[in-house]
Every structure is written in structure tokens, then in C-alpha cells.
């Protein structure tokens, strides 16, 4: 049963990482505009913009 | 005279000194629109940032005050072909968004905890029938406790708070048994863990929270979406006012920024933006939105004008007496307070169930405890069994049964163009047996129409429409709507209060009052209609402009009548104007000349006779009646106050959403009852098992998730197309009346 010593913390740790990632994405407003995000990902004109701006 | 749109009152100043504003954008339809708007604005000098939110069709923009102004930004967006409307978020909308966000956080925590505890629990369950050592089991239980206790303390807050506030006023809601169940399950599990027992209920408690939070979050998300759309609509309709400054300049400002004491100029065709007193000028006012009366009132200097009325003939200067929130007649406000109070009598189905449910559950648990003690069981065993009863009867299914159906129905109505203000409106809509309509703006279209356009040669109509484009007069606007693509005639001149003249195809053309055009007025003008004339050389025509019925009003009246509903019209207008409409719709029960108080009294009389009334109305004069009715609907064109007091708002020029709302609600109520029945059956099976002391954590977990899934899936049946022809109005018309009455 020694395997539990690292398996249980690993399982919990992974779960916590998921939870923190979700809370971070919620806080950073990634769920504010779901329809817009679906459309924005198809845009490629911002690539060119970045090139000229930087 | 120069005029500028002054939006500075709506902009906020950020910490870094830049101004910031939210705009509701009209006409966005694809990803290209996002790129176009953001690209154009971000290239504008002085704009710091522009970001479109496509989900709720809003744009948030920040700029530096010195370089550009808010009106430049609005103009730039309008030049791209979109409508941009400055927007002030209402407090309620922000609160809802914050609440939905905090529920999502609770949901995430509960989900994380439920998954990990399940992981441990499944090991214990399988270990219990094989070879788990007591030490490992205790370790797993302690680990579960470590996850469950903080997670429940965090994720359970919405329930604990609501239960506590109910208990403080000595009442019971659904959250009381939920909180009690969760706390007891956790407490008992800790005690069992300390005693090295085989079973702990951490998984049940946390899963219960997870399922319930799902229901709550869905409910909030629905309300958030509705509020966002309603907020945009309010911004789209927001009136501007022409404010006279001390230096004599005119400034176009949003009506919401007016203050008492401001002087505003009301041109013909303008809607009066605020209550006030006429300082200069005399004119005819159309107060149909305020009183329902379609006959125009002559107002002169010193007389009061009310927000929402339309100025018809000449320019008025008005000193504002009340603006913004308090633009209302005092008695309408007072009536409203009373009506809103009377509505709180109605108890929602879920709350009624909770009131019955909580005492029954608590008594059953107490009896189980007493029964086992009398039967000679130890105190420990008796308490464990009693708590198992509490856990298994936790109203998981019951708490999901009603909200799940509400959410699905609201989504369905949303697509049909009906926005719900309150979730329990669905239940009340389903109980309706009488429908009361207001006339002006509800049965009729909010804007007058040319009624004899079909009888006039097309080239005359087109010519008249071109001249009409040069005027802001309401009758001219009605004619301009008939030919949307007509181009205004260059060089057309308007003579205030008389009409427009221009040279059209080399011949003088006049459009305006019959006297101005030299056209004889026809003798048989129907009541409530206004005549406007057109002369082009020797050819002449008279147009009759009238409030016309919504296109599908007759079909809707018929569909409602076939459902067995009584129809009635209560109008503030004159009898001559109401009668033809009532006849056209086949409604025999109509009253005219009703003041707001009369309408409320009439609804009260219906209520005491035992009728459940659906009120459909739009005017300020309807607001008290909307609040007093059992349930109420308002078109989006309604006065803002009326909308606020309606249970639902419907969009578009059609009246069909009224039928859709009723049919969908009847179907929803049937599903709610089914769901409640399912919850009762579940309890009837599970409770004896629990009382007998046979509930293991595995059974509790299975039973709870199983019943939750069942009611949720049952609610989702609403999304399936209606099989019995009760889904849409078209289907309702096709179906035979007898069958409709039974559904």
C-alpha cells in the first residue's frame, strides 16, 4: 500500500491544478464572451497587425 | 444652428485618466463585424482600447478626452453601418452577473471535491467487499473529510445563507432541509470516521451540493442573459433630448441625463423626454403612450406635458420638472406599490412544495429515531438511521424539478421572442383563464400606418414618400415607412405645422395638411384616422393614417379563444376607437375610457370572481394593471416602467408570442408536475429503505444522482418538438379545438 503515499497526493494535486486553472480562467474573463471567442479564433488579420506594431 | 450629441455625462473616467463607455451595438451578425468595428476604432487617434463582446452585443471603448469625443466614436460606428447606443448598465444586471460568477466558482469547487471524494469512496466501497485494511479505510475517510469540509463550507454558502435568512423570519424554504441534510451528513461522517466505522457519507453530501448548484447556476445564467438583452433593448430605445443651454445653444443629450430645471426643445415629431411645463409655444400632443387616448390634446404655455407623449404640430420649449427615474405621475406610482404588494401573495409551486415537504421530512426523521429507540436499538444506531433518512430525502430532485423545467422553458420562449422577467411567471401563465388586452400599442402597432396605401397609384405613393422623408412629423414618418427606399428630394422646404414643398420632376409638389396642398378633405374619414394630402401638379391624393391592428391580432384572438380563454379589452381610448377593433377581433367584452385606477379595479373584480388574469399592455397607464394582474406581458415598445412591471416582454411586430407563452407554459407546468411526482415516487421508494436502516452510502449516492438525472432529462423533453400540436401558434391553429382544451 506504499504506492498510496504518492498516488493520492498526485491525484489530489492534479485535481487542484484543474480547479485553479478553471478559477483563473473565470477570473480573467474568458467566459464573458463565448460566442465572440468562437469567431475571433478564425481571424488571421491580427497576425499581420502584430508584425507591423511591434 | 449647430447641434452636437453630448454624451459626456455617460462616460466614466478611469484611473489612468482615459474615458470609458459601454455601447449597445445594433446590427452585428458575424466575426467580420467584430474585426471591422474594433479595427476602425483602434486605428482612430485618441482611442485607447475598443473591445466587442459579441455574446451580449456590446462594445466597451476607452479614449482620451483631449483627442476625440464620445460622439465622434458613435459617429464612426454609425458610418460603418451599425447602430451604437450609449448604455448604462443597470444595477440589477451587475448583481446578477456577479451572482452567476460566484455560483460558477462554488460549482467548480463542489465539482472538484465531488470527483476526488468519489475516487476515494469507490475504493472504500470495493475494498469493503474485498480486503481493505481498517487503517487504509480510515485514512481514506480522513482524506475525504479534509476535502469535503472546506469544499462544503465554501460551495454550500448560497444554500446556508438562504436557509438562515428564512429561519430568521421563522419560515421554511427548500434550502432549510438541504442545509440541514448537508450539515448532518458531514457531521455524522466525521463522527463515524473517528469511530473507525465502515461507512461515511462525505460523497453524498458533496454530490448533493454539486447537483443543486448546477440547477441554481442554470437559473442564474438564464436570468443574466435575459437581463443583458433587455438592457440592450432599453439602450436602443433610449430617447435623446434637445437641451437648451444658457448661451442659447442646443445640445443633443441622452434623456437619462436630464435634470429638473433643464430647458428642452421639443420639435414636431419628437417624443417628450421628461415631464415638464410648457414655457413657450402651443401644440397638439399625442399622449397615447401615457393615457391610451389616441385623440390628440391641445397644449399651450403653462400646461404640463408628460414623458412619452409625441409632439405633433409645432416647436415647444419645456422646462423639465421631473426627469430620469421619477418622470411619472404620482398616482400611477402609488397604484403600482399597492399592486406589487398584492402580487406577493402568490406562492410559487416550488415554495408551496417546500412548505409541505420540510415538516414531513423532519417529522419522519424524528419518528425514525424514536421508533428505533423504542425497538431497542442503541442511540448511536438510531441517530445514524434518522440521519440517513434526512440525507436520502434531501430534496435534490425536488429542488431541481421546477428550476430545470423553468430554465428549459425560458430558453424556448427566448427563441420565440419572449423574455421572462421572473421564472415563476411560467407557472402563473399556465393558470390563466382570462386574457385582458390594452388596445393602443398592444393590439395595434405602436406606430400609425397608412391604411389606404393599396388604393393609391404607386408613383403617387413613391413621390409622397420622397417628400415625407424631409419631415419629422409623425404622419410624414408613417408615410415614409411605406416606402423605405425612397430618396429625399433635394431642396425640399418644410413649413412648420403645414407641410413640405419641393420641385419634383420639374413640377411643384406639396405634401402636408389638405389645406396646404389645396386638396378637398374627404367627408367619410373614419374615427381615429388622420388625413394627410399630396399634390403633384394636377394629381392629388389623400392618405389616411391610423393606428392599425398587428397583422396577426385576429389569428391570436382566435387561437386564445379556442384554448378556452376569455378575452377582454380594457382601453383608455374612446369607445368609437375601441369598438371597431373589438369587432374585428370578435371580442364582445370591451371597455373604453378606462383610467389606470379603473383598469386595476376591473382586474380586481375579475380576481374576486376567481379568474386568473393575463394582462397584456404597454402604456404607462397600464403599468399598475400589469402589476396587479395574475401575470402580465408587455411588448418591447412599451414604456420602460410598464416593462419593468410585466412578468415577460415580447419582441417584434407580431402578437403570436402571447399564444406561444401560454402554450409553452401549460406544457411546462405539466412537466413540473410530472417532475414533482417523480420526486415523490422516488421518496416513496427510498424512505422506507432508509427507515429500515438499509441505506449504505452507495445506495444514497446512486439514489440521489439517479433521481436528479431523471428530473433533468424529463425537463429536457421540452426541447423536443411538440408532439401534440401545442408548441407553436401555427400548430395550435391546426390542432382541433377540443383536444387543445384538454391539454
Interface residues (C-beta under 8 A of the other chain):
Chain A: X1 X4 X8 X11 X12 X15 X16 X18 X19 X22 X23 X26 X31 X32 X33 X34 X35 X36 X39 X40 X42 X43 X45
Chain B: X30 X31 X34 X35 X39 X52 X53 X54 X55 X56 X101 X104 X105 X108 X109 X112 X115 X116 X119 X133 X136 X139 X143 X147
